[in-house]
């Protein structure tokens, strides 16, 4: 019982972040901008790419062996997410 809860609780923060991003892009964005809900799945995917990149950057600070790989992967994913955000708002 204790080993199951020790594996579930650390991953609960990721479920919280994913649900937060879904609410942010799925419910609040169309209400604020007056647009349709067809951009919601794309917005969630873009935010999840940025979230995964930030998780890799966090792993950079906690890992001893693969710091360079985590750092480059994290920055690349955040850059890709930022590129897609600029493409959606037509700045790119």
N, C-alpha and C positions, 0 to 999 in steps of 0.2 A: 504494500500500500504506500509506503513512504517513497519507494523508488518511482512509482508512477506519478505521484504529486511533484516530485523533484524534477521530472522531465516535462510536465505540463505547465507548471507555473512560469518558468523562464520564457516559454514560447507564447504565453498569454499576452505579453506586451506587443507582439507582432500582430496578433488578432485584433487588438485594440487599435493599432496604427492603421491596419487595412480598413477596418470599419470606419475610422475617422476620415480617411481619404475618400472612401465611398460616399460618405455623407457630404463631404466638402465638394466633391466634383459632381455627385449624383443628384443631390437635392438642392443645395444652396446655389450652385452656379446657374442653373436654369431659372431659379426664382429671382435672382438678383439681376441677371442680364436680360431676361425675357425671351431667351432662346428655347428651342425645342430640346427634348431629352435624347436626341440621337447622338450627341457628342459625349454622353456620359461614359460608355465603355472605353472609349479612347482616352478620356481624361483619367479614368481609374488606372489604366495600363501605364500611362505616362508617369503618374504619381508613384505607382509601384516600382517602376524602373528607378526613379530617384530614391525611393526608400531602400531598395536593395543596394544601390550605390552607397548610401549613407551607412548602411549596415556594414558594408565592406570597409569603409573608412573607420568605423568604430573598431572593427576587428584588427585594423592596423595597430591600434594602440594596445590591444590585449595580446596579440600574437608575438611570439619571439622569432619564429622561423620564416614565416611567409609574409613579412611586412611589405616588401616591395610589390608582390603580386596583389595583395589586398589593396594597397594604395593606388596602384595604376588601374585596377579593375573598378574601384570605387569612383575615382575621378572620371573615368571613361563613361560609366553608367550615368553619373550625374550630368556630364556634358551631353550625352545622348538625350536625356530627359529634357534638359534645357533647350536643346535644338528643336525637339518636337513641340515644346511649348511655344517657341517663337514661330514655328510653322503654323500652329493652330491660330495664333493671333495675327498672322500675316505680317510679321516683321522680318522674316528671313528670306 
